């Protein structure tokens, strides 16, 4: 009997999947039988290596795409590649994101432009391109990775918070627009998760953030991946327009 979480026969595209939350999501999807398109912009070798590893480990036909999500042309080319390779797309995870903390009055214009380009504008473009492919089969799941900061805000993260709040607005509007054609759009808002970003915090800031988590532990990328797997699977076929917090009862 097939697992209710099975993604056999489905094609998934996970942006920013060479590390952290995106990596955990790509691995979870491949383990359930999906053909996963993985993406990164830092290292072409890392992207190709991940695609090869997932293909060999799970017997799916995974594909590596080296592309900067902030580049509209590269994003468009990725969807052309997906269509020419698979002829379909069933799942999109808009995960790629950047964070450049600065207090108001000290925020650089270049930081605003770059953060919005990757965290918000790319999500709009990807969702639009994915919806065109998903309409062909009359179903699909778009999963947008927002943040607890996009819901509650945080000092020194005005720009990041604004982009993640924009993701929530897009999620709700796209969910209403695409529901009639069978495409679901949901968001996940992670809290304090163990990634390269959190490991770079000073011990004092790390301890402060951890003290605000009700469950008393930092979240794992797999905690977020498990929710993404649910949203990608047929278990969530009547669920759209939702923002799911994965934060261990974190207070910001």
MARPA-747701 format. One line per field, with one value per residue: x, y negated, z of N, C-alpha, C in turn; chain; residue in three letters. Coordinates in nm, 3 decimals, always signed. Each point is the difference from the previous one (the first is absolute). Layout:
nX (X ...);
nY (Y ...);
nZ (Z ...);
caX (X ...);
caY (Y ...);
caZ (Z ...);
cX (X ...);
cY (Y ...);
cZ (Z ...);
chain (A ...);
res (ALA ...);
***
This chain:
nX (+0.084 -0.031 +0.106 -0.079 +0.128 -0.029 +0.114 -0.022 +0.082 +0.034 -0.005 +0.108 -0.019 +0.120 -0.029 +0.127 +0.027 +0.109 -0.076 +0.009 -0.103 +0.048 +0.117 -0.048 -0.060 +0.107 +0.069 -0.087 -0.004 +0.132 +0.006 -0.096 +0.107 +0.008 -0.015 +0.115 -0.041 +0.131 +0.019 +0.099 +0.063 +0.040 -0.043 +0.042 +0.120 -0.034 -0.050 +0.099 +0.083 -0.081 -0.014 +0.129 +0.026 -0.094 +0.049 +0.124 -0.029 -0.081 +0.085 +0.000 -0.060 +0.099 -0.019 +0.123 -0.043 +0.106 -0.066 +0.015 -0.071 +0.098 +0.034 -0.085 +0.105 +0.080 -0.090 -0.019 +0.132 -0.005 -0.106 +0.071 +0.104 -0.076 -0.057 +0.119 +0.032 -0.100 -0.021 +0.038 -0.078 +0.022 +0.125 -0.025 +0.126 -0.056 +0.122 +0.062 +0.094 +0.006 +0.094 -0.026 +0.022 -0.085 +0.035 -0.122 +0.028 +0.026 -0.120 +0.082 -0.006 +0.126 -0.004 -0.070 +0.072 +0.114 -0.038 -0.057 +0.111 +0.069 -0.032 -0.025 +0.077 +0.101 -0.060 -0.021 +0.121 +0.056 -0.080 +0.024 +0.130 +0.004 -0.080 +0.080 +0.104 -0.035 -0.039 +0.109 +0.031 -0.035 +0.126 +0.029 +0.121 -0.027 +0.123 -0.040 +0.130 -0.083 -0.042 +0.033 +0.111 -0.045 -0.022 +0.109 +0.092 +0.109 +0.052 +0.036 -0.125 -0.006 +0.112 +0.071 -0.047 +0.031 +0.113 +0.016 -0.036 +0.078 +0.081 -0.037 +0.014 +0.111 +0.036 -0.053 +0.058 +0.118 -0.017 -0.050 +0.102 +0.083 -0.074 -0.064 +0.132 -0.028 +0.049 +0.069 -0.015 +0.104 +0.012 +0.130 -0.020 +0.124 +0.036 +0.054 +0.055 +0.051 +0.050 +0.064 -0.116 -0.071 +0.076 -0.030 -0.106 +0.017 +0.079 +0.018 +0.004 +0.082 +0.061 +0.002 +0.033 +0.089 +0.029 -0.023 +0.058 -0.132 +0.032 +0.077 -0.027 +0.110 -0.069 -0.035 +0.084 +0.018 -0.007 +0.069 +0.095 -0.026 -0.009 +0.112 +0.044 -0.057 +0.049 +0.107 -0.038 -0.064 +0.072 +0.049 -0.072 -0.048 +0.130 -0.037 +0.094 +0.067 +0.024 +0.089 -0.009 +0.131 -0.035 -0.060 -0.101 +0.045 +0.057 -0.045);
nY (+0.120 -0.091 -0.070 -0.051 +0.004 +0.107 -0.027 +0.130 -0.017 -0.069 -0.121 -0.022 -0.130 +0.013 -0.127 -0.036 +0.108 -0.072 -0.070 +0.017 -0.082 -0.068 +0.024 -0.027 -0.103 -0.032 +0.026 -0.069 -0.088 +0.002 +0.001 -0.088 +0.000 -0.124 -0.044 -0.029 -0.122 +0.013 -0.098 -0.072 -0.098 +0.067 +0.123 -0.005 +0.025 -0.085 -0.078 +0.019 -0.017 -0.097 -0.047 +0.020 -0.053 -0.092 -0.015 +0.010 -0.082 -0.073 +0.006 -0.128 -0.070 -0.034 -0.128 -0.040 -0.111 -0.049 -0.072 -0.130 +0.019 -0.083 +0.092 -0.090 -0.026 +0.011 -0.070 -0.082 -0.002 -0.008 -0.077 -0.061 +0.007 -0.039 -0.086 -0.038 +0.006 -0.057 -0.116 -0.018 -0.059 +0.070 -0.030 -0.117 -0.003 -0.115 +0.052 -0.025 -0.043 -0.131 -0.020 -0.130 +0.036 -0.097 -0.092 -0.046 -0.061 +0.131 +0.017 +0.077 -0.088 +0.037 -0.010 -0.111 -0.045 +0.044 -0.044 -0.107 -0.012 +0.049 -0.073 -0.100 -0.075 +0.076 -0.016 -0.127 -0.019 +0.065 -0.063 -0.109 +0.025 +0.033 -0.103 -0.051 +0.058 -0.041 -0.107 +0.042 +0.027 -0.124 +0.001 -0.021 -0.007 -0.125 +0.013 -0.107 -0.014 -0.036 -0.060 +0.039 -0.046 +0.068 +0.075 +0.003 +0.000 -0.077 -0.057 -0.092 +0.046 -0.132 +0.002 +0.084 -0.062 -0.111 +0.060 +0.045 -0.121 -0.047 +0.096 -0.041 -0.127 +0.034 +0.071 -0.093 -0.094 +0.063 +0.030 -0.121 -0.049 +0.085 -0.018 -0.082 -0.011 +0.020 -0.123 +0.065 -0.102 +0.045 -0.047 +0.011 -0.024 +0.036 +0.054 +0.037 +0.010 +0.119 -0.113 -0.018 -0.059 +0.091 +0.085 -0.101 +0.019 -0.110 +0.056 -0.130 -0.031 +0.104 -0.025 -0.126 +0.036 +0.086 -0.099 -0.049 +0.120 +0.009 +0.070 -0.108 +0.014 -0.004 -0.054 +0.114 -0.006 +0.119 -0.081 -0.085 +0.086 +0.044 -0.129 -0.028 +0.113 -0.034 -0.124 +0.073 +0.073 +0.112 +0.002 -0.095 +0.085 -0.017 -0.024 -0.126 -0.089 +0.103 -0.053 +0.097 -0.030 +0.005 -0.027 +0.113 -0.081 -0.064 -0.077 -0.086);
nZ (+0.000 -0.090 +0.036 +0.096 +0.033 -0.071 -0.062 -0.008 -0.105 +0.110 -0.055 +0.074 +0.015 +0.059 +0.016 -0.018 -0.073 -0.008 +0.083 +0.130 +0.016 -0.104 +0.055 +0.122 -0.059 -0.072 +0.108 +0.071 -0.096 -0.018 +0.133 -0.032 -0.081 +0.042 -0.123 +0.061 -0.033 +0.018 +0.085 -0.052 +0.064 +0.109 -0.032 -0.125 +0.051 +0.097 -0.094 -0.085 +0.104 +0.041 -0.123 -0.016 +0.120 -0.020 -0.122 +0.041 +0.100 -0.076 -0.103 +0.035 -0.094 +0.081 +0.009 -0.031 +0.057 -0.060 +0.091 -0.020 +0.110 +0.023 -0.088 -0.049 -0.075 +0.104 +0.069 -0.102 -0.014 +0.133 -0.012 -0.091 +0.083 +0.100 -0.081 -0.050 +0.130 +0.067 -0.062 +0.126 +0.090 +0.110 +0.035 +0.055 +0.044 +0.031 +0.005 -0.113 +0.082 +0.020 +0.091 +0.008 +0.126 +0.034 +0.090 +0.021 -0.112 +0.001 -0.049 -0.071 -0.099 -0.013 +0.133 -0.007 -0.103 +0.054 +0.119 -0.051 -0.074 +0.104 +0.107 -0.085 -0.077 +0.041 +0.117 -0.032 -0.051 +0.100 +0.083 -0.067 -0.011 +0.129 +0.021 -0.091 +0.061 +0.120 -0.065 -0.058 +0.128 +0.022 +0.041 +0.126 +0.056 +0.036 +0.045 +0.065 +0.009 +0.096 +0.108 +0.120 -0.058 -0.104 +0.108 +0.078 -0.098 -0.015 +0.105 -0.087 -0.020 -0.013 -0.072 +0.073 +0.108 -0.067 -0.038 +0.124 +0.038 -0.097 +0.042 +0.120 -0.035 -0.062 +0.106 +0.075 -0.073 -0.013 +0.128 +0.015 -0.067 +0.058 +0.107 -0.083 -0.017 +0.128 +0.002 +0.094 +0.082 +0.067 +0.121 +0.022 +0.128 -0.036 +0.117 +0.115 -0.119 +0.023 -0.046 -0.115 -0.024 +0.065 -0.069 -0.081 +0.078 +0.069 +0.090 +0.021 -0.130 -0.022 +0.116 -0.042 -0.124 +0.044 +0.083 -0.122 -0.007 -0.002 -0.110 +0.010 -0.128 -0.071 -0.098 -0.055 -0.102 +0.055 +0.104 -0.074 -0.032 +0.122 +0.033 -0.064 +0.051 +0.113 -0.017 -0.028 +0.103 -0.029 +0.112 -0.080 -0.070 +0.124 -0.008 +0.010 -0.027 +0.051 +0.119 -0.010 +0.128 -0.019 +0.126 +0.037 -0.034 -0.108 +0.090 -0.090);
caX (-0.084 +0.082 -0.005 -0.085 +0.089 +0.073 +0.006 +0.035 -0.051 -0.012 +0.121 +0.006 +0.110 +0.030 +0.104 +0.092 -0.008 +0.129 +0.030 -0.105 -0.138 -0.025 +0.065 -0.081 -0.123 +0.034 +0.027 -0.126 -0.080 +0.061 -0.021 -0.137 -0.015 -0.012 +0.113 +0.020 +0.089 +0.067 +0.051 +0.087 +0.071 +0.136 +0.093 -0.058 +0.037 -0.086 -0.133 +0.007 +0.028 -0.123 -0.090 +0.053 -0.018 -0.141 -0.035 +0.058 -0.048 -0.144 -0.047 -0.079 +0.079 +0.012 +0.067 +0.062 -0.008 +0.083 -0.063 -0.024 -0.143 -0.018 +0.017 -0.123 +0.027 +0.042 -0.120 -0.082 +0.069 -0.018 -0.130 +0.008 +0.075 -0.090 -0.099 +0.062 +0.049 -0.106 -0.131 -0.098 +0.048 -0.107 +0.027 +0.101 +0.033 +0.075 +0.076 +0.121 -0.015 +0.119 -0.024 +0.107 -0.050 +0.046 -0.103 -0.052 +0.093 +0.129 -0.024 +0.051 -0.092 +0.035 -0.054 -0.145 -0.024 +0.039 -0.086 -0.132 +0.012 +0.004 -0.099 -0.138 -0.028 +0.022 -0.113 -0.108 +0.032 -0.002 -0.138 -0.066 +0.048 -0.044 -0.145 -0.023 +0.025 -0.094 -0.132 -0.008 -0.047 -0.116 +0.029 +0.136 +0.018 +0.106 +0.033 +0.087 +0.065 +0.000 +0.078 -0.068 +0.027 -0.101 -0.127 +0.008 +0.102 +0.114 +0.090 +0.117 -0.031 -0.114 -0.006 -0.027 -0.137 -0.089 -0.003 -0.069 -0.141 -0.046 -0.022 -0.129 -0.103 -0.004 -0.057 -0.144 -0.063 +0.015 -0.085 -0.137 -0.005 +0.032 -0.084 -0.093 +0.068 +0.058 +0.135 +0.001 +0.112 +0.011 +0.129 +0.054 +0.073 +0.091 +0.055 +0.145 +0.036 +0.145 +0.053 +0.127 -0.026 -0.006 +0.130 +0.090 -0.033 +0.087 -0.057 -0.096 -0.123 -0.055 -0.065 -0.119 -0.104 -0.041 -0.079 -0.134 -0.070 -0.072 +0.037 +0.134 +0.103 +0.000 -0.066 +0.082 -0.053 -0.094 -0.129 -0.067 -0.016 -0.114 -0.121 +0.001 -0.039 -0.146 -0.064 +0.023 -0.065 -0.145 -0.066 -0.040 -0.064 -0.108 +0.063 +0.065 -0.003 +0.035 +0.136 +0.024 +0.119 +0.082 +0.087 +0.019 -0.054 +0.104 -0.043 +0.090);
caY (-0.120 -0.120 -0.095 -0.116 -0.111 +0.033 -0.098 +0.076 -0.052 -0.145 -0.080 -0.111 -0.096 -0.061 -0.101 -0.010 +0.133 +0.062 -0.001 -0.044 +0.044 +0.047 +0.130 +0.099 +0.020 +0.076 +0.138 +0.062 +0.024 +0.108 +0.124 +0.044 +0.039 -0.111 -0.048 -0.132 -0.097 -0.072 -0.128 -0.080 -0.102 -0.017 +0.097 +0.091 +0.137 +0.042 +0.027 +0.125 +0.111 +0.033 +0.065 +0.135 +0.078 +0.034 +0.094 +0.132 +0.053 +0.025 +0.053 -0.097 -0.075 -0.136 -0.094 -0.114 -0.126 -0.105 -0.126 -0.101 -0.031 -0.143 -0.028 +0.041 +0.082 +0.133 +0.066 +0.041 +0.110 +0.120 +0.060 +0.058 +0.124 +0.095 +0.046 +0.082 +0.124 +0.081 -0.026 -0.031 -0.037 +0.026 -0.062 -0.106 -0.052 -0.125 +0.001 -0.082 -0.129 -0.062 -0.084 -0.098 -0.080 -0.137 -0.080 -0.110 -0.112 +0.053 +0.099 -0.041 +0.020 +0.125 +0.109 +0.002 +0.052 +0.141 +0.083 +0.010 +0.074 +0.145 +0.047 -0.032 -0.006 +0.133 +0.084 -0.036 +0.053 +0.147 +0.044 -0.023 +0.099 +0.132 +0.013 +0.031 +0.143 +0.077 -0.005 +0.103 +0.124 -0.031 +0.011 -0.041 -0.055 -0.101 -0.013 -0.116 -0.007 -0.133 -0.002 -0.057 -0.145 -0.057 -0.002 -0.077 -0.103 +0.011 -0.115 +0.018 +0.084 -0.064 +0.036 +0.144 +0.020 -0.050 +0.095 +0.121 -0.037 -0.003 +0.140 +0.040 -0.065 +0.070 +0.133 -0.009 -0.043 +0.106 +0.113 -0.029 -0.005 +0.128 +0.110 +0.054 +0.088 +0.114 -0.027 -0.045 -0.088 -0.014 -0.052 +0.046 -0.108 +0.060 -0.084 +0.008 +0.129 +0.026 -0.014 -0.073 -0.136 -0.004 +0.038 -0.115 -0.096 +0.001 +0.083 -0.077 -0.013 +0.136 +0.034 -0.085 +0.054 +0.131 -0.021 -0.039 +0.114 +0.068 +0.141 +0.009 +0.050 -0.057 +0.086 +0.066 -0.016 +0.109 -0.038 -0.077 +0.089 +0.088 -0.076 -0.018 +0.129 +0.008 -0.092 +0.048 +0.130 +0.003 -0.016 -0.140 -0.042 -0.096 -0.102 -0.104 -0.133 +0.007 -0.031 +0.094 -0.031 +0.112 -0.083 +0.050 -0.101 -0.102 -0.136 -0.095);
caZ (+0.000 -0.013 +0.110 -0.030 -0.031 -0.122 -0.110 -0.120 -0.125 +0.003 -0.021 +0.096 -0.014 +0.130 -0.016 +0.112 +0.063 +0.025 +0.143 +0.091 -0.012 -0.137 -0.017 +0.071 -0.077 -0.120 +0.041 +0.040 -0.121 -0.077 +0.075 -0.025 -0.140 -0.094 -0.080 +0.059 -0.063 +0.108 -0.047 +0.085 -0.077 +0.050 -0.058 -0.099 +0.038 +0.110 -0.057 -0.078 +0.091 +0.071 -0.094 -0.023 +0.123 +0.019 -0.106 +0.029 +0.128 +0.003 -0.127 -0.073 -0.098 +0.052 -0.090 +0.066 -0.073 +0.059 -0.040 +0.102 +0.002 -0.021 -0.143 -0.068 -0.119 +0.046 +0.053 -0.114 -0.068 +0.082 -0.029 -0.135 +0.016 +0.066 -0.097 -0.104 +0.061 +0.060 -0.061 +0.103 +0.132 +0.096 +0.130 +0.005 +0.132 -0.004 +0.124 -0.004 +0.064 +0.056 +0.117 +0.020 +0.112 +0.021 +0.065 -0.081 -0.003 -0.044 -0.106 -0.129 -0.112 -0.068 +0.081 -0.024 -0.135 -0.009 +0.085 -0.064 -0.126 +0.026 +0.096 -0.034 -0.144 -0.058 +0.038 -0.093 -0.134 +0.001 +0.015 -0.129 -0.097 +0.044 -0.020 -0.142 -0.019 +0.081 -0.063 -0.103 +0.060 +0.083 +0.143 +0.037 +0.134 +0.016 +0.142 +0.017 +0.130 +0.058 +0.124 +0.116 -0.005 -0.089 +0.072 +0.124 -0.005 +0.092 -0.013 -0.085 -0.115 -0.066 -0.141 -0.005 +0.042 -0.105 -0.111 +0.042 +0.007 -0.139 -0.039 +0.056 -0.082 -0.128 +0.024 +0.018 -0.125 -0.099 +0.040 -0.042 -0.146 -0.063 +0.050 -0.100 -0.097 +0.071 +0.051 +0.138 +0.035 +0.145 +0.048 +0.128 +0.068 +0.099 +0.106 +0.020 -0.059 -0.005 -0.135 -0.004 +0.047 +0.146 +0.053 -0.010 +0.105 +0.117 +0.107 +0.078 -0.078 -0.012 +0.127 +0.013 -0.088 +0.050 +0.122 -0.040 -0.059 +0.106 +0.009 +0.059 -0.092 -0.134 -0.098 -0.102 -0.136 -0.024 +0.056 -0.105 -0.116 +0.024 -0.030 -0.145 -0.057 +0.017 -0.094 -0.136 -0.017 -0.017 +0.130 +0.019 -0.125 +0.025 +0.084 -0.079 +0.058 +0.142 +0.045 +0.109 +0.077 +0.049 +0.083 +0.135 +0.092 +0.013 +0.024 -0.065);
cX (+0.088 -0.019 -0.092 +0.083 +0.076 -0.009 +0.043 -0.066 -0.010 +0.136 -0.006 +0.122 +0.016 +0.113 +0.086 +0.012 +0.134 +0.037 -0.125 -0.136 -0.029 +0.060 -0.081 -0.129 +0.026 +0.022 -0.129 -0.086 +0.055 -0.020 -0.139 -0.029 -0.011 +0.128 +0.020 +0.098 +0.060 +0.071 +0.092 +0.073 +0.146 +0.099 -0.073 +0.029 -0.090 -0.139 +0.000 +0.021 -0.127 -0.098 +0.044 -0.023 -0.145 -0.047 +0.048 -0.059 -0.146 -0.057 -0.093 +0.091 +0.005 +0.089 +0.058 -0.006 +0.078 -0.056 -0.022 -0.148 -0.028 +0.012 -0.123 +0.024 +0.040 -0.120 -0.088 +0.062 -0.017 -0.132 -0.006 +0.072 -0.088 -0.101 +0.061 +0.048 -0.114 -0.138 -0.107 +0.069 -0.118 +0.016 +0.108 +0.020 +0.088 +0.072 +0.118 -0.025 +0.133 -0.041 +0.121 -0.047 +0.059 -0.114 -0.044 +0.090 +0.137 -0.015 +0.047 -0.102 +0.027 -0.055 -0.150 -0.030 +0.028 -0.095 -0.138 +0.006 -0.007 -0.118 -0.144 -0.027 +0.018 -0.116 -0.120 +0.025 -0.011 -0.142 -0.077 +0.041 -0.048 -0.148 -0.032 +0.019 -0.103 -0.140 -0.017 -0.053 -0.118 +0.022 +0.142 +0.002 +0.118 +0.019 +0.102 +0.058 +0.008 +0.089 -0.088 +0.020 -0.100 -0.136 +0.004 +0.103 +0.112 +0.090 +0.121 -0.025 -0.122 -0.014 -0.033 -0.145 -0.100 -0.010 -0.077 -0.149 -0.060 -0.029 -0.135 -0.114 -0.017 -0.068 -0.152 -0.072 +0.007 -0.087 -0.143 -0.013 +0.014 -0.084 -0.095 +0.065 +0.078 +0.139 -0.009 +0.125 -0.002 +0.139 +0.037 +0.081 +0.090 +0.042 +0.151 +0.046 +0.152 +0.050 +0.134 -0.017 +0.001 +0.133 +0.100 -0.027 +0.102 -0.065 -0.108 -0.134 -0.067 -0.077 -0.128 -0.115 -0.054 -0.088 -0.144 -0.082 -0.064 +0.041 +0.143 +0.107 -0.009 -0.068 +0.099 -0.057 -0.104 -0.138 -0.082 -0.029 -0.121 -0.132 -0.011 -0.044 -0.150 -0.071 +0.017 -0.082 -0.151 -0.075 -0.054 -0.076 -0.115 +0.049 +0.071 -0.015 +0.039 +0.147 +0.025 +0.130 +0.070 +0.107 +0.015 -0.052 +0.106 -0.063 +0.102 -0.027);
cY (-0.125 -0.091 -0.116 -0.125 +0.021 -0.111 +0.068 -0.061 -0.151 -0.066 -0.120 -0.087 -0.071 -0.101 -0.006 +0.130 +0.068 +0.002 -0.036 +0.061 +0.055 +0.136 +0.110 +0.030 +0.083 +0.147 +0.073 +0.033 +0.117 +0.134 +0.055 +0.020 -0.112 -0.017 -0.145 -0.082 -0.082 -0.123 -0.064 -0.100 -0.015 +0.091 +0.093 +0.145 +0.053 +0.034 +0.133 +0.121 +0.042 +0.073 +0.144 +0.089 +0.045 +0.101 +0.140 +0.063 +0.044 +0.051 -0.092 -0.075 -0.145 -0.084 -0.115 -0.124 -0.106 -0.134 -0.089 -0.037 -0.148 -0.042 +0.050 +0.091 +0.142 +0.078 +0.051 +0.118 +0.130 +0.069 +0.058 +0.135 +0.107 +0.057 +0.091 +0.135 +0.092 -0.017 -0.037 -0.054 +0.015 -0.077 -0.107 -0.040 -0.123 -0.017 -0.097 -0.136 -0.052 -0.091 -0.091 -0.097 -0.140 -0.077 -0.113 -0.123 +0.042 +0.100 -0.056 +0.030 +0.131 +0.121 +0.014 +0.067 +0.149 +0.088 +0.015 +0.083 +0.150 +0.046 -0.022 +0.004 +0.135 +0.093 -0.028 +0.062 +0.152 +0.053 -0.017 +0.106 +0.140 +0.020 +0.033 +0.148 +0.085 +0.002 +0.112 +0.133 -0.022 +0.018 -0.048 -0.058 -0.096 -0.021 -0.112 -0.003 -0.147 +0.002 -0.052 -0.152 -0.069 -0.011 -0.098 -0.113 +0.024 -0.122 +0.033 +0.082 -0.054 +0.044 +0.148 +0.028 -0.045 +0.099 +0.126 -0.024 -0.005 +0.140 +0.049 -0.062 +0.067 +0.136 -0.006 -0.041 +0.108 +0.119 -0.022 +0.004 +0.138 +0.118 +0.055 +0.092 +0.111 -0.018 -0.058 -0.085 -0.022 -0.053 +0.065 -0.116 +0.060 -0.103 +0.012 +0.140 +0.012 +0.001 -0.072 -0.141 -0.006 +0.040 -0.116 -0.105 +0.007 +0.087 -0.072 -0.011 +0.136 +0.037 -0.080 +0.053 +0.132 -0.014 -0.038 +0.112 +0.081 +0.145 +0.020 +0.057 -0.073 +0.098 +0.061 -0.028 +0.107 -0.030 -0.078 +0.089 +0.092 -0.069 -0.022 +0.129 +0.021 -0.088 +0.043 +0.124 -0.015 -0.010 -0.141 -0.055 -0.100 -0.117 -0.102 -0.135 -0.006 -0.040 +0.083 -0.036 +0.127 -0.066 +0.047 -0.095 -0.106 -0.137 -0.095 -0.139);
cZ (+0.000 +0.121 -0.038 -0.032 -0.131 -0.104 -0.129 -0.123 -0.007 -0.020 +0.092 -0.028 +0.134 -0.018 +0.125 +0.077 +0.024 +0.148 +0.079 -0.024 -0.139 -0.025 +0.066 -0.076 -0.125 +0.033 +0.040 -0.121 -0.081 +0.069 -0.019 -0.149 -0.101 -0.082 +0.042 -0.081 +0.113 -0.056 +0.103 -0.087 +0.042 -0.070 -0.097 +0.036 +0.110 -0.049 -0.074 +0.090 +0.075 -0.091 -0.027 +0.121 +0.016 -0.105 +0.033 +0.126 -0.008 -0.132 -0.076 -0.097 +0.043 -0.092 +0.080 -0.087 +0.076 -0.047 +0.121 -0.005 -0.020 -0.145 -0.076 -0.121 +0.039 +0.053 -0.113 -0.073 +0.077 -0.031 -0.142 +0.005 +0.065 -0.099 -0.105 +0.055 +0.043 -0.065 +0.100 +0.125 +0.096 +0.130 -0.018 +0.145 -0.018 +0.133 +0.002 +0.064 +0.053 +0.116 +0.020 +0.107 +0.001 +0.066 -0.092 +0.015 -0.049 -0.115 -0.134 -0.111 -0.071 +0.075 -0.020 -0.133 -0.009 +0.080 -0.059 -0.128 +0.022 +0.083 -0.042 -0.151 -0.067 +0.032 -0.091 -0.137 -0.003 +0.010 -0.131 -0.102 +0.036 -0.028 -0.146 -0.027 +0.075 -0.060 -0.103 +0.055 +0.095 +0.149 +0.027 +0.139 -0.001 +0.150 +0.014 +0.141 +0.042 +0.124 +0.113 +0.004 -0.092 +0.064 +0.117 -0.003 +0.099 -0.018 -0.087 -0.124 -0.076 -0.145 -0.016 +0.038 -0.104 -0.116 +0.038 +0.023 -0.139 -0.050 +0.051 -0.080 -0.134 +0.016 +0.008 -0.129 -0.107 +0.032 -0.047 -0.153 -0.064 +0.049 -0.105 -0.103 +0.071 +0.055 +0.141 +0.026 +0.151 +0.037 +0.132 +0.058 +0.108 +0.105 +0.004 -0.040 -0.012 -0.144 +0.007 +0.058 +0.153 +0.063 -0.002 +0.108 +0.114 +0.108 +0.079 -0.073 -0.016 +0.126 +0.020 -0.086 +0.054 +0.124 -0.032 -0.060 +0.112 +0.020 +0.049 -0.089 -0.132 -0.095 -0.097 -0.138 -0.033 +0.058 -0.103 -0.121 +0.018 -0.032 -0.152 -0.069 +0.010 -0.103 -0.145 -0.032 -0.019 +0.132 +0.020 -0.121 +0.020 +0.085 -0.088 +0.069 +0.146 +0.024 +0.125 +0.070 +0.044 +0.087 +0.144 +0.107 +0.029 +0.020 -0.061 +0.056);
chain (A A A A A A A A A A A A A A A A A A A A A A A A A A A A A A A A A A A A A A A A A A A A A A A A A A A A A A A A A A A A A A A A A A A A A A A A A A A A A A A A A A A A A A A A A A A A A A A A A A A A A A A A A A A A A A A A A A A A A A A A A A A A A A A A A A A A A A A A A A A A A A A A A A A A A A A A A A A A A A A A A A A A A A A A A A A A A A A A A A A A A A A A A A A A A A A A A A A A A A A A A A A A A A A A A A A A A A A A A A A A A A A A A A A A A A A A A A A A A A A A A A A A A A A A A A A A);
res (UNK UNK UNK UNK UNK UNK UNK UNK UNK UNK UNK UNK UNK UNK UNK UNK UNK UNK UNK UNK UNK UNK UNK UNK UNK UNK UNK UNK UNK UNK UNK UNK UNK UNK UNK UNK UNK UNK UNK UNK UNK UNK UNK UNK UNK UNK UNK UNK UNK UNK UNK UNK UNK UNK UNK UNK UNK UNK UNK UNK UNK UNK UNK UNK UNK UNK UNK UNK UNK UNK UNK UNK UNK UNK UNK UNK UNK UNK UNK UNK UNK UNK UNK UNK UNK UNK UNK UNK UNK UNK UNK UNK UNK UNK UNK UNK UNK UNK UNK UNK UNK UNK UNK UNK UNK UNK UNK UNK UNK UNK UNK UNK UNK UNK UNK UNK UNK UNK UNK UNK UNK UNK UNK UNK UNK UNK UNK UNK UNK UNK UNK UNK UNK UNK UNK UNK UNK UNK UNK UNK UNK UNK UNK UNK UNK UNK UNK UNK UNK UNK UNK UNK UNK UNK UNK UNK UNK UNK UNK UNK UNK UNK UNK UNK UNK UNK UNK UNK UNK UNK UNK UNK UNK UNK UNK UNK UNK UNK UNK UNK UNK UNK UNK UNK UNK UNK UNK UNK UNK UNK UNK UNK UNK UNK UNK UNK UNK UNK UNK UNK UNK UNK UNK UNK UNK UNK UNK UNK UNK UNK UNK UNK UNK UNK UNK UNK UNK UNK UNK UNK UNK UNK UNK UNK UNK UNK UNK UNK UNK UNK UNK UNK UNK UNK UNK UNK UNK UNK UNK UNK UNK UNK UNK UNK UNK UNK UNK UNK UNK UNK UNK UNK);
***
